């Protein structure tokens, strides 16, 4: 499936399994994303996201969001939006 890079993992909180992602393109709840890195490869639909502990439905380029993910991610992992 075609993908476009939309950001990078800037932090990971293991106790709640949440990735902090710095966006370079917009992202909305319901978008399908793919997190890929040296040891990371997971694809899922964004169910919810937060900015500064407040729930949001969309975020713009330049913003940092927290997204609950299925498994560990690492700082520097690339985040792609699945467009196909």
N, C-alpha and C positions, 0 to 999 in steps of 0.2 A: 504493500500500500504506500502511496506517496506520503511523505512527511516533510514538514517545514520546521526548522529550529526556532523555538520560541523562548528559550531561556536556559538557565543553568542552576543546578542545585547549589545553594550557598550555605545550607546548614541542614543537619538531620537530628531530630529529637527521638532517640530510641525508646524512651519510656512511653511515648504516645504514638510512635511510628508515624511521624509527620516530617515532611520535607519542606524546608524553606527554599523557595524558588524565586530567583530574580528574573523578571520577565524582560524580553527584548521585543515582544509582540503581544497583542491582546489575548486574553484567555477567559473563557466563560464556563460556568458549571454546565455539565453535559458534554463538553468537548472531550474527545478521546485523545489521550496523550501517551507518549512512549518515553520512558526514562532509560537512557543508555549510557553506560560507562564501562570502565575496565572490567568490573565484576558485576555490573548491574544491567539488567535487561527486563523491564516490566512494562506492560501496556495495560491501560485501564481507562475507564470513563471517570472524569472528575465529578465526584458526588457532592462535594462542598469545599469551600476554601475560605480562608480568613486573611484579613489584613489587620495587624495590631489587635488580635484577639476578637475582632468583630467579623461576623459572617458577611460575605459579599457574594454576589452572583456573577460579577465580572471584574476584571482588572486590566489596566492598561500597561503598555510598555514602560519600563522604568520602575514599576511597583514590585514589591516583594510580597509574595503570598505564602501562606502555609497550607499544605494539602496533605490530607491523610492518605497514606499509600499502603500497599500490601506488604512490602518487604523493605529491607534496608536499602538506603541510597547513600552515596558518598559525595562530599563536596567536590564540585567540578564536573559531576555527571551532566550530560547534555539532556535537555528536555525538548521533545518534538511534539508538534500537534499532528495527528494523523488526519490527512485531508481527503482520503479516498473513501 
